[in-house]
Structure formats: C-alpha cells, structure tokens
C-alpha cells in the first residue's frame, strides 16, 4: 500500500521527516513500526520553531507544482511522522506521487 491515500479534495500523505540533513530530498517509501508506509523526506532545516515543517511544505509544493497553501500538515506537526493533506485533483496528485517516487528510487533519492 503506498504512503498516500486519495481523498475527495486531494491526497493524504504519510511522511517520515528527517530534519537537519545535508541535502533536501525525497528518499522514497519506508515501512513504519506499525506496518504502514510513509514517504521518507530529508530537509536541511533544523527541527526548531517550525523550520523543518516549513522546509517540508516548501519542498513538496515546489516539487509537485502546488502553491504552499495547498500543502498542510494535518497530524504530527511536532513529530517526525506526519500526515499531510495536498489539495488538488486526487488522480493527478496520485500519478505525480507514483512517478516521483519511482524517479527518486532510480536516482538514489536525489531531487
């Protein structure tokens, strides 16, 4: 099962965030302790004062050509494991996610 789920007005995405990384990038899907999948993402920003969350939103909005306001953290704002909502056409976003994750894995996670 992929780390995203289509909803009526977009997709819900599970993320495992690694703040303070050397480079911002999407590594690809990882299995969490409860058996679910999440998308592992690294950001340069530290995990203080919401900087890592802001960097995550900026990275995803830019990568998937969405306005920053279309990417919101709905759960886990103060945790490494987060749930995000990305507003837009669910089919289009799911296709972008499928394509992007495949490309991330082929390139070794570089973005």
C-alpha positions in Angstrom: 0.0 0.0 0.0 1.5 3.4 -1.0 2.2 6.1 1.6 -0.6 8.2 0.1 -4.4 7.9 0.0 -6.7 9.7 -2.3 -9.4 11.8 -0.6 -12.2 13.9 -2.2 -10.1 17.1 -2.5 -6.6 15.8 -2.8 -4.4 13.2 -1.2 -3.4 12.3 2.3 0.3 11.6 2.6 2.2 9.9 5.4 5.7 11.3 5.8 8.8 10.4 7.9 10.7 13.6 8.1 14.5 13.8 8.8 15.4 17.4 9.7 19.0 18.7 9.7 20.0 16.7 6.6 22.9 17.7 4.4 20.6 17.9 1.4 16.8 18.2 1.0 15.4 15.3 -0.9 12.7 12.6 -1.1 14.3 9.2 -0.4 11.2 7.1 -1.1 8.8 4.9 0.8 9.8 3.3 4.1 7.9 0.9 6.4 6.9 2.3 9.8 6.8 0.3 13.0 3.0 -0.2 12.7 3.4 -1.8 9.2 2.2 1.2 7.3 4.2 3.0 4.6 5.5 6.6 4.7 7.5 8.7 2.3 10.9 9.5 3.8 11.9 13.1 3.2 15.0 14.9 4.3 15.2 18.7 4.8 18.2 21.0 5.6 16.3 23.0 8.2 16.6 22.2 11.9 13.6 20.8 13.9 13.1 24.0 15.8 10.5 26.7 15.7 8.7 25.0 12.8 11.6 25.5 10.4 11.6 21.8 9.3 7.9 21.8 8.7 8.2 25.0 6.6 11.0 23.4 4.6 8.9 20.3 4.1 6.0 22.3 2.8 8.2 24.3 0.5 9.9 21.2 -0.9 6.7 19.4 -1.7 4.9 22.4 -3.1 7.8 23.2 -5.4 8.3 19.6 -6.4 4.7 18.9 -7.3 4.0 22.5 -8.6 1.4 23.3 -6.0 1.0 26.6 -4.0 2.3 26.3 -0.5 -1.2 26.8 0.8 -2.2 23.5 -0.9 0.2 21.5 1.4 -0.9 21.4 5.1 0.2 19.2 8.0 -2.9 17.7 9.5 -1.2 15.5 12.1 2.2 15.1 13.8 3.3 18.8 13.5 5.8 18.2 16.4 6.7 14.6 15.4 8.9 13.1 12.7 6.0 11.1 11.4 3.4 13.4 9.9 0.2 13.3 7.9 -0.1 15.9 5.2 -3.0 16.9 3.0 -2.2 18.0 -0.5 -5.1 19.8 -2.2 -5.8 19.2 -5.8 -7.1 16.6 -8.2 -6.7 13.3 -6.4 -5.9 11.3 -9.6 -3.4 13.8 -10.9 -1.6 14.0 -7.5 -1.5 10.2 -7.1 0.0 9.9 -10.6 2.6 12.6 -9.7 3.4 10.7 -6.5 3.8 7.4 -8.3 6.0 8.9 -10.9 8.1 10.9 -8.5 8.7 8.1 -6.0 9.8 5.8 -8.9 12.2 8.5 -10.1 13.5 9.1 -6.6 14.3 5.4 -6.2 16.0 5.3 -9.6 18.2 8.3 -8.8 19.1 7.2 -5.3 16.7 9.8 -3.8 18.3 12.9 -5.3 15.9 15.8 -6.0 
